[in-house]
């Protein structure tokens, strides 16, 4: 029997911008009342196992749409996209550099 989840190696690489745009467009198409949905903010997330993906939703911009309907749409869409896509190497390097610069800035405070 084959596992239902794909390992990260089997997922298609995508940039953060493309992933954010794809999720936003999918939510808008999911329900007509979600047409005013603005978008999502994606962040790099260190996978804890080989079945987990390397990204997560950090924030949501609902606009004036119904939050409950948009949240249901996002749950379904995100679940599917996390099994199909991973952040590309260029996206993860940028996230790593951003994290390193934040840590460096914090260390300079002490």
Steps between C-alpha positions, in 0.01 A plus 500: 500500500631843407504788748246771431747781571791581276848549635649846450724363223194410289341845525532767233719801592326838495589853611331666798339762274353242262369292789337801670336603172377145426341461844337845478352429156378156608321645807329762282377229261394264780202712607346803324476683834881482529567723198624779729757270666837678483760230559727296725853538634718190467807430712775241490447225758758237588342159432500268801475188285551412136123502445455860613540792265739791544240779511207619709247781497620781725212742450178563315357818349125439484387831358123531535417136427333261745787375720336166578447412134850617407651297786318186381620562145857558617503183707404287202726680255804515729474133587506409132778744408722388790493149357594625151743791543817591688682833511775518243865520604517871416200568726649304790840670464330841513301390806819372662682828435205699636497283814876539541477878470219512762706288739803721439293813571371347824849405612615857444240617752677320783 
